[in-house]
Amino acid sequence: MKHQQWQQIVASIDGGKVVGGARYVHVSALAEKVLDAVRAGVAEVGGPAEGFNVVKVVPDSTKLSLLHYPSFFERAFPLLAESWTIDLAEGRCERRSYDLARNPPVLHRKELLLRADDPRRVEFASLTEEAERHGLFANTLIIGHKNQWEEIVRAKGLRVEGHSLVAIPKPGESDAAAVLRHRTAMARRGLSTPMQALWRHGYVGGSLTVLDYGCGRGDDLAALEAAGVAARGWDPHFRPEGTREESDVVNLGFVLNVIEDPDERGMALSQAYGLARRVLAVSALLGGRAAEERHRAFGDGVLTSRNTFQKYFGHEELGEYIATVLGREPVSVGPGLYFVLRRDEDEQEFLEGRQRSSGRFGAMPRAPARPIVERAPRAARAKAPTRWEKSAEVIEAFWSACIELGRPPREGEFERLAELTREVASAPVVLRRLSEERGVEALEGARQRRMGDLSVFLALNLFERRRSAGSWGPRARVDLREFWGSYPKAMEAGQALLFSLRDAKAIGAACATAAAQGLGWLVEGESLQLDARLVNELPPALRVYIGCAGKLYGEVQEADVVKVHIASGKVSLMRYDDYEGCAIPLLVERVKVDLRRQQVSYYRYEAGGEFEPQPLYMKSRYMHPAMEGYDGQRVFDEGLRAAVAGAAGLAVDWEGYGPPLEGVGAVLAGMTAPAGMRVVGEGVAGSGDRGMGSG
Ligand SMILES: C[S@@+](CC[C@H](N)C(=O)[O-])C[C@H]1O[C@@H](n2cnc3c(N)ncnc32)[C@H](O)[C@@H]1O
C-alpha cells in the first residue's frame, strides 16, 4: 500500500483514545470501508485479517498495531492477550502474545475507544470517573500492568465488580481486635525452612550479620545460638524490645501472611528490606482455594478458628507481590520462599552458583587422577629432590584449582600463584607439564562441565529476563571470555540451548542419554524421573528444562524426586515424608509445573485428605549407583520384587505406581530396611489450618 493512501486512511479515523500521539480505536468504531482498508494493508505484510479488536494508528507514519483484548466489553479493565506491530513501509509484521495469567498490559478508560454515540460508553465512563475519584490513576507510571494495577485497587480497599468499584468490607473494629497475630507463632525444634535455605546458601553461619524480623518466639534465634551463630531478632509481640538494626541478612519468615491490614503488610515488607544490606528472605504460607474455604473470609484472607488471620498466597502471587512492593524482582528459592538480593552482582552470582554440577555422577568424562610423580625414582635422581618434587604440595593445590575452574586460575583466583611462580615456574609452564603427565582429559572434562553449567545459567537468565543479567561476577566474566571468546558468543550459546527446549525429540534424546548414564528412570517417550540431588548432573538441555520450572517452583533440589514429562512440556516435583530415611517413602506433596501455560498446580497428600499418601517403590531406580545408600536400597528393592513374586496370589506391575501399601503389607512385615532406615514412611496427617510451605 502506498504511503499516501495509508495516510488518507489514518486521517479518516477520528475519535478514539489518544496517547502519546497514537490513536487507539475499537474496531466497532471504525467505518466498514476503513476497516477493510486496514485489513488490506495489513494483509500485504502478512498480518492477520481477524483476531484483533483494537487498532492503533499514528498520524504521518506507516506504523500501526493491532491489539486483542479478550472480553473487551465484559471486563472492566481488559487485558492485552496478543498484539501485532506492523510497519507497512518496511513490510514488517511482528506478533507477540501475552500470558494472561502473568502480568499483561491492562487497558483503562476503554469507553474512549468506542464511537461517541455507543450506548455502552455511559457505564464505562462512570467506572472511569469512580476510579479517578479514588485516585487510582494517580501514578501513571505503574498502572499499566495487571499485577500493579490490582495491587493499587486493593490498597485503596476496593474490588472491581462488573463495571463498578466496591469497597472491600473492612474488618469491623471488634473483628480486627479479635485477630491474634501472635498465635500464629509456632514452637519448633529445628531451623525454619527460610533459615535453613539461608544457611545452605552460606548467608548464615559465616561472618554476615543476621536479623530475624518478626521472629516469633525466637526459636530460629535459639537454634542459631546453639550452633554458635550470633543473630538478632525483633517481634512486635514476643520481642518488642529487640533491635531492628540494619543487617547483612534479614529473614521475614511467615510474617506477611499473618498481617490482615494490606498497608501494614506492605510496610513490614519494605521495612524488612530497608534493613537488609545483602539479602532478604521472604516466606509465606501457601494455600489454595481449598485452604481458604475452610475458614471465614476476612479482608483479603481468612480468619481461622483460632482467631488468627491468614492470607494464603500462591507461590507466584507472593513473588509478584514482593516485586511490586519493593520494585525488585525476587529469586524463587522454594515453594513460598524468595530471596531478594540487593545487588545485581550478588543476584547473578547466586543464580550462577546454583547451576554448578558436581561431576560426581559420571555425566562427564573424568580421567583417573594419577600420582604427581609418576616416574620410578632412578638411582641417578635418588639424591637431591628436584624443584618439582620439592614443591609437590603447591603444584597439587594448583592442579586442584585448575580442575575446579576448568581453566588455569587468574590473578586472585589462586592465592598461591606467586609462590608457584617463584618456587616452580609460571602457571602455563606448570600446567603444560601437568597435562603431559596426567593427560588432558581431567582438565577438558572440568572445562566441559563448567561450560555446561554456564550455558545453563545463561539460558535461564534469558528465560527469566532478569534485570541483573550481565552483572556477572569476576569469575563468570573470565569464564565467559575464556570459554567462548566473547560475551555475545556465550549469549548465543545460552540462547541456542534455551531454544532447543522446543524440540520434544531433543528432550527425549537428552532423557535417554541421562538414563544411560545412570541418571534416573526412563519410560521411553514419556518421562524421566530422578532423585532431585542429581538434577545438576543432567545434560544441559534437561537442566534448563527443569530450571524453567524452578522459576515457578523455587530450587528444584528442595524436592525429592523430579519428573520430566517429555512431550507435554511439564515438570512434576515430588516431596516425600523422610525420603532419605525410608526404603518406601510416602508422597506428601506434588507440584506440577506446566511450562507452556506457565501454570503451577499443587497437590497435597495426607491421610484422610483429598489424596492419600502414595508409596514410592523401587527408590533405587531414581538414584545413581554412586550415591550414598544406593547399594542398600537396591538390595531392598530386589528383595521386595522377589518376595512379592514368590507370594501366592500377588501379581504386581512395578512399572506403574505399584500396589497400594495394604496389598503388600504382609510381605513388607517380613522385610528388613537398609541400615539406619525405616521400611515405610508415615506420611502426614490432615493439617488443620496450616497450609503448605510453613516453617
Ligand atoms: C507465623 S509467626 C512467624 C514467626 C517466625 N518468623 C517463625 O518463622 O517462626 C508470625 C509472626 O509475625 C509477627 N508479626 C505480626 N505483625 C508483624 C509486623 N508488622 N512486623 C513484623 N512482625 C510481625 C507476629 O508477632 C508473629 O510472631
PDBQT file of the ligand as one rigid body, heavy atoms in Angstrom, charges set to zero:
ROOT
HETATM    1  C1  LIG A 701       3.853 -17.141  61.961  1.00  0.00    +0.000 C 
HETATM    2  S1  LIG A 701       4.803 -16.190  63.052  1.00  0.00    +0.000 S 
HETATM    3  C2  LIG A 701       6.405 -16.452  62.395  1.00  0.00    +0.000 C 
HETATM    4  C3  LIG A 701       7.473 -16.331  63.399  1.00  0.00    +0.000 C 
HETATM    5  C4  LIG A 701       8.871 -16.693  62.940  1.00  0.00    +0.000 C 
HETATM    6  N1  LIG A 701       9.371 -15.813  61.906  1.00  0.00    +0.000 N 
HETATM    7  C5  LIG A 701       8.921 -18.122  62.503  1.00  0.00    +0.000 C 
HETATM    8  O1  LIG A 701       9.123 -18.394  61.306  1.00  0.00    +0.000 OA
HETATM    9  O2  LIG A 701       8.748 -18.997  63.343  1.00  0.00    +0.000 OA
HETATM   10  C6  LIG A 701       4.399 -14.553  62.611  1.00  0.00    +0.000 C 
HETATM   11  C7  LIG A 701       4.997 -13.508  63.500  1.00  0.00    +0.000 C 
HETATM   12  O3  LIG A 701       4.878 -12.242  62.859  1.00  0.00    +0.000 OA
HETATM   13  C8  LIG A 701       4.784 -11.277  63.861  1.00  0.00    +0.000 C 
HETATM   14  N2  LIG A 701       4.241 -10.024  63.292  1.00  0.00    +0.000 N 
HETATM   15  C9  LIG A 701       2.974  -9.618  63.226  1.00  0.00    +0.000 A 
HETATM   16  N3  LIG A 701       2.901  -8.390  62.653  1.00  0.00    +0.000 NA
HETATM   17  C10 LIG A 701       4.164  -8.033  62.332  1.00  0.00    +0.000 A 
HETATM   18  C11 LIG A 701       4.750  -6.885  61.721  1.00  0.00    +0.000 A 
HETATM   19  N4  LIG A 701       4.011  -5.853  61.300  1.00  0.00    +0.000 N 
HETATM   20  N5  LIG A 701       6.092  -6.854  61.571  1.00  0.00    +0.000 NA
HETATM   21  C12 LIG A 701       6.846  -7.896  61.963  1.00  0.00    +0.000 A 
HETATM   22  N6  LIG A 701       6.334  -8.986  62.559  1.00  0.00    +0.000 NA
HETATM   23  C13 LIG A 701       5.020  -9.065  62.743  1.00  0.00    +0.000 A 
HETATM   24  C14 LIG A 701       3.888 -11.928  64.884  1.00  0.00    +0.000 C 
HETATM   25  O4  LIG A 701       4.027 -11.326  66.182  1.00  0.00    +0.000 OA
HETATM   26  C15 LIG A 701       4.346 -13.379  64.854  1.00  0.00    +0.000 C 
HETATM   27  O5  LIG A 701       5.255 -13.639  65.857  1.00  0.00    +0.000 OA
ENDROOT
TORSDOF 0
